[in-house]
Amino acid sequence: MNEVRNHWKKWIYWFLLGVAIIVVYKALDNFGDVMNVVHKFFDIITPFFVGIFIAYLIYMPCRKFEQAYEKSKIKVISKKARALGIFTVYVILLLLIIILINFILPVVFESVSDLVNNIQGYYEIAIDKYNALPDDSVLKGELVNDFIKSIQNINIKQYFQVDKILEYIVSAIDAVTGVFNIFVAVIVSVYILAERDKILNFLKKAAGAVFKEKTYKNLDRYFNNSNEIFFKFIASQFLDAVVVGILVTIAMSIMGIKYAPLFGFLIGLFNMIPYVGAIIAVSIVAIITLITGGLEQTIWMLIVVIALQQIDANIINPKIVGQSLKISPLLVIFAITVGGAYFGMIGMFLAVPVIAVVRIIVVDYLDYRIELKKEEEKREKAEAIKSNK
């Protein structure tokens, strides 16, 4: 009986191996069709990933409102605390989107439109100022001269036409976020927030069934630490960017700097990238201000913006962030450089929390190895003492 069973096992093994080889061969033979199917599948499930991301971002505010409603003495409110918390957050988000579309974006777009329409003139002014420099100026080196000559005949404005920019934006929005996808993503996020306890319990149960207890505990700890790092970083950096953007816009408007709303938006956006983000944004703003407002206005702009950046770094940001990620500036710059090289702006932004999580894992592993080494040394000493006796 055992011989027959073993015989059948061998046949089943070879049969499955043959099927696997045929499947792999056919997949490689029709690689384009397979990739199209995979691409279509990911297009279909994209709204679900977006919904998960939305739920993740607004989880903390929902929990805060839910806790507030739970303390209510009115039973109907306390019983429906979770639903009311989710509803409140979405109403606030809707109001913020309405304010953004009706008040903030039109002002920023007006600045962008004016800059685009005049960019050819600003370019010619910059070339004239460069040509007016003394021949022995440090800026008139061979490398700079070659660069200037290579772009002198380029009509820059043709690359920044407002109609084309609008066309690109509209087509990108239509392609990536259709109305149906947005609707599905919102519905998914609502269900995830409403049933988050059941989802988390299921994931914990699945992890506990697959992994050993020690591994499960480590995974649970890393998940909690990673979640805390990512959420605090994203939420705090976004809030800090909004504060900095508003302050810079107000300060530049008072100083009479052209394109103040656009510059405030740009500096606030880039401020979300630690260390290098502010330097990149301020450099761009300084070059445009030098052309549009002159040297004196640029110097005053730099003084005010640097002062605001110092206030943000020493007062505002620590208050908002609360707890530092506790990683070296050198490591942050390295992570941003690598993240930007491989994944662009998103990579630069997410590089910091990712490297913070990696740092925790590496430090824990090193501590684990050191403990093992100490235990081995103790064991060797005990064995040596035993053998001497």
C-alpha positions in Angstrom: 0.0 0.0 0.0 2.8 2.4 0.9 4.6 1.6 -2.4 1.4 2.5 -4.4 1.1 5.7 -2.4 4.7 6.7 -3.0 4.3 5.8 -6.7 1.3 8.2 -7.0 3.1 10.9 -5.1 6.0 10.7 -7.6 3.6 10.9 -10.6 1.7 13.9 -9.0 5.1 15.6 -8.3 6.2 15.2 -12.0 2.8 16.2 -13.3 2.7 19.4 -11.3 6.3 20.2 -12.3 5.4 19.7 -15.9 2.4 22.0 -15.6 4.5 24.6 -13.8 7.1 24.5 -16.7 4.4 24.9 -19.3 2.8 27.8 -17.4 6.1 29.6 -17.1 7.0 29.0 -20.8 3.6 30.3 -21.9 3.9 33.3 -19.6 7.3 34.2 -21.1 6.2 33.4 -24.6 3.2 35.9 -24.2 5.0 38.3 -21.8 3.3 41.4 -23.3 -0.2 39.9 -22.8 0.7 38.8 -19.3 2.0 42.3 -18.4 -1.2 43.8 -19.8 -3.3 41.6 -17.6 -1.2 42.4 -14.5 -1.3 46.2 -15.4 -5.1 46.0 -15.8 -5.5 44.2 -12.5 -3.5 46.8 -10.6 -5.5 49.6 -12.3 -8.7 47.9 -11.0 -7.4 47.6 -7.4 -5.8 51.0 -7.3 -8.9 52.6 -5.7 -8.6 50.1 -2.9 -5.0 51.1 -2.2 -6.0 54.7 -2.3 -8.8 54.0 0.1 -6.4 52.3 2.5 -4.1 55.3 2.3 -6.9 57.8 2.9 -8.0 55.7 5.9 -4.5 55.6 7.2 -4.0 59.4 7.0 -7.3 60.3 8.7 -7.3 57.5 11.3 -5.8 59.7 14.0 -8.3 62.6 13.7 -11.2 60.1 13.5 -10.0 58.4 16.7 -9.7 61.8 18.5 -13.3 62.8 17.5 -14.6 59.3 18.4 -13.1 59.5 21.9 -14.7 63.0 22.3 -18.1 61.7 21.3 -17.7 58.6 23.6 -17.5 61.0 26.5 -20.9 62.6 25.7 -23.6 62.1 28.2 -26.2 61.7 25.4 -26.5 58.0 24.8 -27.3 58.2 21.1 -24.1 60.2 20.5 -21.9 58.0 22.7 -23.2 54.8 21.0 -22.6 56.1 17.5 -19.3 57.7 18.4 -17.3 56.0 15.6 -19.7 56.8 12.8 -20.0 60.4 14.0 -16.2 60.7 14.2 -15.8 59.5 10.6 -18.6 61.8 9.5 -17.1 64.8 11.2 -13.6 64.3 9.7 -15.1 63.9 6.2 -17.1 67.1 6.6 -14.0 69.0 7.7 -12.1 67.5 4.7 -14.8 68.6 2.3 -14.8 72.1 3.7 -11.0 72.3 3.4 -11.2 71.1 -0.2 -13.9 73.8 -1.0 -11.7 76.5 0.6 -8.6 75.2 -1.3 -10.4 75.2 -4.7 -12.3 78.5 -4.3 -9.7 80.7 -2.4 -6.1 79.3 -2.4 -5.7 77.6 -5.8 -7.0 80.5 -7.9 -4.5 82.9 -6.3 -1.6 80.4 -6.8 -2.7 79.7 -10.3 -2.8 83.5 -11.1 0.8 83.8 -10.0 1.8 80.7 -12.1 0.0 82.1 -15.1 1.7 85.5 -14.8 5.1 83.9 -14.3 4.6 81.6 -17.4 3.5 84.5 -19.6 6.5 86.6 -18.6 9.1 83.9 -18.3 10.7 84.6 -21.8 11.1 88.3 -20.7 12.7 87.3 -17.4 15.0 84.9 -19.2 16.2 87.7 -21.5 16.7 90.0 -18.5 18.8 87.4 -16.8 20.9 87.0 -20.0 21.4 90.8 -20.3 22.5 91.0 -16.7 24.9 88.2 -17.2 26.4 89.8 -20.3 26.8 93.1 -18.3 29.1 91.4 -15.8 32.9 92.2 -16.0 34.9 89.9 -18.2 37.0 88.8 -15.2 33.9 87.9 -13.2 34.0 84.4 -11.5 30.5 83.7 -13.1 32.0 84.1 -16.6 33.9 80.8 -16.6 34.1 78.5 -19.6 31.5 76.1 -18.2 28.9 78.8 -17.5 29.5 80.4 -21.0 29.0 77.0 -22.7 25.8 76.5 -20.8 24.5 80.0 -21.7 25.3 79.5 -25.4 23.5 76.2 -25.4 20.2 77.7 -24.1 20.3 81.1 -25.7 18.3 80.1 -28.8 15.7 78.1 -26.8 12.2 79.7 -26.7 11.5 78.8 -23.0 7.9 80.1 -23.2 6.9 77.4 -25.6 7.5 74.8 -22.9 5.4 76.6 -20.3 2.2 77.5 -22.2 -0.7 77.7 -19.8 -3.0 75.9 -22.2 -0.6 73.0 -22.4 -0.1 72.9 -18.7 -3.9 72.8 -18.1 -4.2 70.1 -20.7 -1.6 68.0 -19.0 -3.2 68.4 -15.6 -6.7 67.6 -16.9 -5.5 64.5 -18.8 -3.5 63.3 -15.8 -6.5 63.7 -13.5 -8.8 62.0 -16.0 -6.3 59.1 -16.4 -5.4 58.5 -12.8 -8.4 59.6 -10.7 -11.8 59.1 -12.4 -14.9 60.0 -10.6 -15.7 56.3 -10.1 -12.2 55.6 -8.6 -12.5 58.5 -6.2 -16.0 57.3 -5.1 -14.7 53.7 -4.6 -11.6 54.9 -2.7 -13.8 57.0 -0.3 -16.2 54.2 0.3 -13.3 51.8 1.0 -11.7 54.2 3.4 -15.0 54.6 5.3 -15.5 50.9 5.7 -11.9 50.4 6.8 -12.2 53.1 9.5 -15.6 51.7 10.6 -14.4 48.1 10.9 -10.7 48.7 11.7 -10.9 46.6 14.9 -12.1 43.5 13.0 -9.5 44.0 10.3 -6.6 44.4 12.8 -7.8 41.4 14.8 -7.9 39.3 11.7 -4.4 40.4 10.6 -3.1 39.7 14.1 -4.8 36.3 14.2 -3.3 35.4 10.7 0.2 36.5 11.8 -0.1 34.5 15.0 -1.1 31.4 13.1 1.8 31.7 10.5 4.7 32.9 12.7 6.2 31.7 16.0 5.3 33.6 19.1 8.7 35.4 19.3 8.6 36.4 15.6 4.9 37.5 15.9 5.8 39.7 18.9 8.7 41.3 17.0 6.5 41.9 13.9 3.8 43.4 16.0 6.3 45.7 17.7 7.9 46.7 14.3 4.4 47.4 12.9 3.4 49.6 15.8 6.7 51.5 15.7 6.6 51.9 11.9 3.0 53.0 12.0 3.7 55.6 14.7 6.8 56.9 12.8 5.0 57.2 9.4 1.8 58.8 10.8 3.6 61.3 13.0 6.0 62.2 10.3 3.4 62.6 7.5 0.8 64.4 9.6 3.3 66.7 11.4 5.3 67.6 8.2 2.1 68.4 6.4 0.8 70.7 9.2 4.2 72.3 9.5 4.3 72.9 5.7 0.9 74.6 5.8 2.0 76.9 8.7 5.3 77.8 7.0 3.6 78.4 3.6 1.1 80.8 5.2 3.8 82.7 7.2 6.0 83.1 4.1 3.1 84.2 1.9 2.1 86.9 4.4 5.7 88.1 4.9 6.4 88.3 1.2 3.1 90.0 0.5 3.9 92.7 3.1 7.4 93.1 1.4 5.7 93.5 -2.0 7.5 90.6 -3.6 5.9 89.4 -6.8 4.4 85.9 -6.9 4.2 85.8 -3.1 1.4 83.2 -3.0 3.3 80.9 -5.4 6.5 81.3 -3.4 4.7 80.6 -0.1 3.1 77.5 -1.6 6.5 76.3 -3.1 8.5 76.9 0.1 5.7 75.2 2.2 5.6 72.2 -0.1 9.4 71.7 -0.2 9.6 72.2 3.5 8.1 68.8 3.9 11.5 67.4 2.8 13.8 67.8 5.8 17.0 69.8 5.5 17.4 70.0 1.7 13.8 70.8 0.8 13.9 74.4 2.2 17.3 75.0 0.6 16.0 74.0 -2.9 12.8 76.0 -2.6 14.6 79.2 -1.3 17.2 79.0 -4.0 14.5 78.8 -6.7 12.6 81.7 -5.1 15.8 83.8 -4.7 16.7 83.4 -8.4 13.2 84.5 -9.6 13.1 87.4 -7.1 16.5 88.6 -8.2 15.2 88.9 -11.8 11.8 90.3 -10.9 12.7 92.5 -7.9 16.4 93.2 -7.9 19.3 92.5 -5.6 18.1 94.5 -2.6 14.6 92.9 -2.5 16.3 89.4 -2.9 18.6 90.1 0.1 15.6 91.2 2.3 13.6 88.2 1.2 16.4 85.8 2.1 16.8 87.5 5.5 13.1 87.2 6.3 12.7 83.7 5.0 15.8 82.4 6.8 14.5 84.0 10.0 11.1 82.3 9.5 12.9 79.0 8.8 14.8 79.3 12.1 11.6 80.1 14.0 10.0 77.1 12.4 13.0 74.8 13.1 13.4 75.8 16.7 9.9 76.6 17.8 7.0 75.6 15.5 8.3 72.3 14.2 9.3 70.8 17.6 5.9 71.8 18.9 4.1 70.1 16.0 6.3 67.0 15.7 6.6 66.6 19.4 9.0 63.7 19.2 12.0 63.7 16.9 12.8 60.7 14.7 16.2 60.7 16.3 18.3 60.1 13.2 21.5 61.7 12.1 21.2 64.6 9.6 23.8 62.9 7.5 21.7 59.7 7.3 18.6 61.9 6.4 20.5 63.6 3.5 21.7 60.2 2.3 18.2 58.7 2.5 16.7 61.7 0.6 19.4 61.5 -2.1 18.8 57.8 -2.7 15.0 58.1 -2.4 15.0 61.1 -4.9 17.3 59.3 -7.3 15.0 56.2 -7.5 11.5 57.5 -6.8 11.6 61.3 -7.4 9.7 63.7 -5.1 7.7 60.9 -3.4 10.9 59.1 -2.7 12.5 62.2 -1.2 9.5 62.7 1.1 9.1 59.1 2.3 12.8 58.4 2.5 13.0 59.9 6.1 10.4 57.7 7.8 11.6 54.6 5.8 15.2 55.1 7.0 14.0 55.7 10.5 12.3 52.3 10.4 15.3 50.6 8.8 17.5 52.2 11.6 15.3 50.6 14.3 15.5 47.1 12.6 19.3 47.4 12.2 19.9 48.6 15.8 17.7 45.8 17.2 19.5 43.2 15.1 22.9 44.5 16.3 21.7 44.4 19.9 20.5 40.8 19.3 23.9 39.8 17.9 25.7 41.4 20.8 23.5 39.6 23.3 24.2 36.3 21.5 27.9 37.0 21.5 27.9 37.7 25.3 26.0 34.5 25.9 28.5 32.5 23.8 31.4 34.1 25.7 29.7 33.2 29.1 29.2 29.6 27.9 32.8 29.3 26.7 34.1 30.7 30.1 31.8 28.2 32.0 33.1 25.3 29.9 36.7 26.4 30.4 36.2 26.6 34.2 34.6 23.1 34.1 37.4 21.6 32.1 40.1 23.2 34.4 38.4 21.5 37.4 
